[in-house]
Amino acid sequence: MRTFLLIALLAVAIPADITSQTVIDAGKQFVLGGSQRGAFRVAAHNVGPVPVSVAERAPNGTLTERGRLEPGGRATLDFGRGAAALVRNLGERQAKLDFKISGDVSFGMGMGYEGLKK
């Protein structure tokens, strides 16, 4: 019984990687992170028909452009404690990406959408 409880506790305490396919409507950006206590890594594959750009929003609000991902392109990017990855749809059609997120993928890691500021 003790062994079972230990395994159950470890399964809850050790966060696993997150694998996700995400769609981003035209004129929107997908925001990943921003309130997590540790760093995280995103491996992205643009499986959609439009390019996307990736930026990092630091905890103090500073934005840093990290690159552009063309259709079919892949990239792996690291983000620091409390930072957010901003994946922006640059096209007129829906973007689609496959993500593998590792590192601090705790309950504090937020995910959501925002409109692009013009």
Protein Blocks (a to p, Z undefined) as FASTA:
>chain_A
ZZmmmmmmmmmmmccdddddddddehiacdeejiacbdcddddddfbfbdcddddddfko
pacdfbdcdehiacdddddehiacddddfbfbdcddddddehjfbfklccddddddZZ
